Amino acid sequence: LFPHLTVRENLTYSARARGVPATEYRPLVDKLVEATGIGALLERLPGTLSGGERQRVGIVRALASQPRLVLLDEPFTALNDSLRRELWWLMRELQQQRGLTVLLVTHDLTEAYFLADQVSVLLDGRIVQQGDKATAYGKPAAPEVARFLGVETLQPGRVIGVESDLATVEVGGVRLLALAAPGMTGNVLVSIRGEDVILQRDGGAPGSSVRNRLAARVVSVRPGSPLHCVELDAGFPLVALVTRPACEELALAAGVQVAALIKAPAVHLIGQTTA
């Protein structure tokens, strides 16, 4: 921010310098000011602002000139959770309505998934996976990507057979069905996201098309927001993420026996070399 200009002057500087008519930039500036709650700051100088206030002003200034491309480096880190999520929705609206392209640098996986269409995972200075976000999150290309993206269950296994595009993989003495990947044989890492594990009591509903139905015992329940983390012993360590109402309805607690249901496409196999 320019220290000798007021917040209002900072917000409109770029648009005015580019000759954008006030009738074009003022409605957007007013909307951004309202969304970020900086209306009371407009006549103040940057040197009088707190860190969080300066960050909000910086975000508005970056967007106020209606750029086609904007680089945002950890733009929401100093903001409280409710304001951060409100700005996520505003950013998505600008992307969709104004064709704004955003290059976002963030360590917040939820933020990245909400805002991005395409993601690049950068580890140790190199891109290890890039593509659409659903593939990156659901089918990590390497163990380090799975760990970085917070995959809750990552266990060693061994492919023991492939038939009709389904692979049978043995994990801790338990057999799972997964979608077969070309050339995937031998030792693998089995990657399962917690939200893809469905828990049921009393064996679950009969006739379900879910390929993998595992008898499991609840080891622990760790409250979270918005999802609770349920650690299971299913013959191998397995984690499920469930809502608070579901936890209460199923009366989940340590020692409770449940059925863990996992669809075959949710069991992702990552190749690994044999030591």
C-alpha positions in Angstrom: 0.0 0.0 0.0 1.2 3.5 -0.7 1.8 5.0 2.7 1.0 8.6 1.7 -2.4 7.8 0.3 -5.6 7.1 2.3 -7.2 3.7 2.0 -9.8 5.1 -0.3 -7.1 6.5 -2.6 -5.1 3.3 -2.5 -8.2 1.3 -3.6 -8.9 3.5 -6.6 -5.3 4.2 -7.6 -4.9 1.5 -10.2 -8.2 2.0 -11.8 -7.7 5.8 -12.0 -4.2 5.4 -13.4 -5.5 3.1 -16.1 -8.2 5.6 -17.0 -11.1 3.4 -16.0 -14.2 5.5 -15.6 -15.5 5.9 -12.1 -18.9 4.6 -13.2 -17.2 1.2 -13.9 -14.9 0.7 -10.9 -17.0 2.3 -8.1 -19.7 -0.3 -7.9 -17.2 -3.1 -7.6 -15.1 -1.1 -5.0 -18.3 -0.5 -3.0 -19.2 -4.1 -3.1 -15.7 -5.2 -2.1 -15.5 -2.6 0.7 -18.9 -3.9 2.1 -17.8 -7.6 1.9 -14.5 -7.0 3.7 -15.9 -4.6 6.3 -13.4 -1.9 5.7 -15.8 1.0 5.3 -14.6 2.7 8.5 -11.0 2.6 7.3 -11.4 4.5 4.0 -10.0 7.9 5.3 -7.2 6.4 7.3 -3.5 6.0 6.2 -1.9 2.5 5.9 0.4 3.2 8.8 -2.5 3.3 11.2 -3.9 -0.1 10.2 -3.5 -3.5 11.9 -2.0 -6.4 10.0 -5.4 -7.9 9.3 -6.8 -4.6 8.2 -3.9 -4.0 5.8 -4.5 -7.5 4.4 -8.2 -6.8 3.7 -7.3 -3.5 2.1 -4.7 -5.2 0.0 -7.2 -7.8 -1.3 -9.7 -5.1 -2.3 -7.0 -3.0 -4.0 -5.9 -6.1 -6.0 -9.4 -6.8 -7.2 -10.8 -3.2 -7.6 -9.2 -2.5 -10.9 -11.0 -5.5 -12.5 -7.8 -7.3 -13.6 -8.1 -10.4 -15.9 -5.3 -12.1 -13.9 -4.3 -11.7 -10.2 -1.6 -13.4 -8.1 -2.6 -13.9 -4.5 0.0 -15.2 -2.1 -1.6 -16.5 1.1 -4.2 -13.7 0.9 -6.5 -14.8 3.7 -4.1 -16.0 6.4 -4.6 -13.1 8.9 -8.4 -13.1 8.7 -10.9 -14.8 11.0 -12.7 -17.9 9.8 -16.1 -16.3 9.0 -14.6 -13.4 7.0 -12.2 -15.8 5.2 -15.1 -18.0 4.0 -17.1 -14.9 3.0 -14.2 -13.8 0.8 -14.0 -17.3 -0.7 -17.5 -16.9 -1.9 -16.8 -13.4 -3.2 -13.8 -14.7 -5.1 -15.7 -17.5 -6.7 -18.4 -15.0 -7.8 -15.7 -12.8 -9.4 -14.2 -15.8 -11.1 -17.6 -16.9 -12.6 -19.2 -13.5 -13.4 -16.1 -11.5 -14.5 -13.9 -14.2 -15.9 -11.2 -13.5 -13.3 -8.2 -15.9 -13.4 -6.5 -16.3 -10.0 -3.1 -17.8 -9.4 -3.4 -18.7 -5.7 -0.6 -19.7 -3.4 -1.9 -21.3 -0.2 -1.2 -24.0 2.4 -4.9 -24.3 3.2 -6.2 -27.4 1.5 -9.8 -26.5 2.1 -9.2 -23.1 0.6 -7.5 -24.5 -2.5 -10.2 -27.1 -3.1 -13.0 -24.5 -2.8 -11.4 -21.8 -5.0 -9.4 -23.8 -7.6 -10.3 -25.6 -10.8 -6.8 -26.7 -11.4 -4.1 -27.4 -8.7 -0.4 -27.9 -8.7 1.3 -29.6 -5.8 4.7 -28.1 -5.1 7.0 -30.0 -2.8 10.7 -29.3 -2.2 10.7 -26.8 -5.1 9.3 -29.1 -7.7 5.8 -29.8 -9.1 4.9 -33.4 -8.2 1.3 -33.4 -9.5 -0.9 -31.0 -11.4 -4.3 -31.2 -13.0 -8.0 -30.9 -12.0 -8.6 -30.7 -8.3 -10.8 -33.8 -8.1 -8.0 -36.0 -9.5 -5.3 -34.5 -7.3 -7.3 -34.9 -4.1 -8.9 -38.3 -5.0 -6.0 -39.9 -6.9 -2.7 -38.6 -5.6 0.2 -39.6 -7.9 2.8 -40.3 -5.2 2.9 -41.1 -1.4 4.3 -37.6 -0.6 1.3 -36.0 -2.4 -1.1 -38.2 -0.5 0.5 -37.2 2.8 0.6 -33.5 1.9 -3.1 -33.6 0.9 -4.0 -35.2 4.2 -5.2 -38.6 3.0 -6.4 -40.2 6.2 -5.7 -43.8 5.3 -2.4 -44.7 3.6 -1.5 -48.3 4.1 0.9 -50.7 2.3 -0.7 -53.5 0.3 -0.1 -56.0 -2.5 -2.1 -56.5 -5.7 -2.9 -60.2 -5.9 -5.1 -60.3 -8.9 -6.9 -58.3 -11.6 -10.1 -59.2 -13.2 -12.6 -57.1 -15.3 -10.9 -53.8 -14.4 -11.0 -54.6 -10.7 -7.9 -55.2 -8.7 -7.9 -57.3 -5.6 -5.4 -55.9 -3.1 -4.4 -57.4 0.2 -4.0 -55.0 3.1 -3.1 -56.3 6.5 -4.7 -59.7 5.8 -7.9 -58.0 4.5 -8.8 -58.1 0.8 -10.2 -55.0 -0.9 -11.4 -54.3 -4.4 -10.1 -51.3 -6.3 -10.2 -50.0 -9.8 -7.3 -51.5 -11.6 -4.7 -49.1 -12.9 -2.7 -50.1 -16.0 0.4 -52.0 -15.1 -0.3 -51.8 -11.3 1.0 -55.0 -9.8 2.9 -56.1 -6.7 3.5 -53.8 -3.8 1.3 -50.7 -3.6 0.1 -48.0 -1.2 -3.6 -48.0 -0.6 -5.0 -44.5 -0.3 -8.5 -44.0 1.1 -10.0 -40.6 2.0 -12.0 -40.5 5.2 -15.1 -39.0 3.6 -15.3 -42.0 1.3 -15.8 -44.4 4.2 -19.4 -45.0 5.2 -20.2 -46.4 8.6 -23.2 -48.5 9.5 -24.4 -50.5 12.5 -25.9 -54.0 12.5 -24.1 -55.0 9.3 -25.7 -52.2 7.2 -28.5 -52.4 4.7 -28.6 -55.6 2.6 -28.4 -55.4 -1.2 -25.9 -52.5 -1.3 -23.8 -52.3 -4.4 -20.7 -51.2 -2.4 -17.9 -53.6 -3.2 -16.0 -53.4 0.1 -17.8 -54.1 3.3 -15.5 -54.5 6.3 -16.2 -55.5 9.8 -14.5 -52.9 12.0 -14.1 -51.8 15.6 -14.1 -48.2 16.6 -10.7 -47.3 18.2 -11.4 -43.7 19.0 -13.6 -40.7 18.1 -12.0 -37.3 17.8 -14.4 -34.4 17.6 -13.8 -31.9 14.8 -15.5 -29.2 12.9 -17.4 -29.9 10.7 -16.5 -33.6 10.7 -15.5 -36.0 13.5 -12.5 -38.3 12.9 -13.3 -41.9 13.7 -10.3 -44.2 13.9 -11.1 -47.9 13.1 -9.5 -51.3 13.3 -10.7 -53.1 10.1 -7.8 -55.5 10.0 -5.7 -52.5 9.2 -5.9 -48.9 10.5 -8.8 -47.1 8.7 -10.1 -43.6 9.3 -13.7 -42.4 8.6 -14.9 -38.8 8.6 -18.5 -38.4 9.7 -20.8 -35.6 10.8 -21.6 -35.0 14.4 -25.3 -36.0 13.9 -24.1 -39.3 12.3 -21.8 -40.0 15.2 -24.7 -39.5 17.6 -27.1 -41.5 15.6 -24.7 -44.4 15.3 -23.7 -44.0 19.0 -20.0 -44.2 17.9 -17.5 -44.8 20.8 -14.4 -46.8 21.4 -15.2 -50.5 21.2 -18.3 -50.2 19.1 -18.6 -52.7 16.2 -19.5 -51.2 12.8 -19.5 -52.0 9.1 -17.2 -49.9 7.0 -18.4 -49.5 3.4 -16.0 -48.3 0.7 -16.7 -48.2 -3.0 -14.1 -49.7 -5.3 -13.4 -46.3 -7.0 -12.6 -44.8 -3.6 -9.7 -47.2 -3.1 -6.8 -45.6 -4.9 -3.6 -47.6 -5.5 -0.2 -45.8 -5.6 2.6 -47.8 -7.1 5.8 -48.1 -5.1 9.1 -49.8 -5.6 10.2 -52.8 -3.7 13.0 -52.1 -1.2 
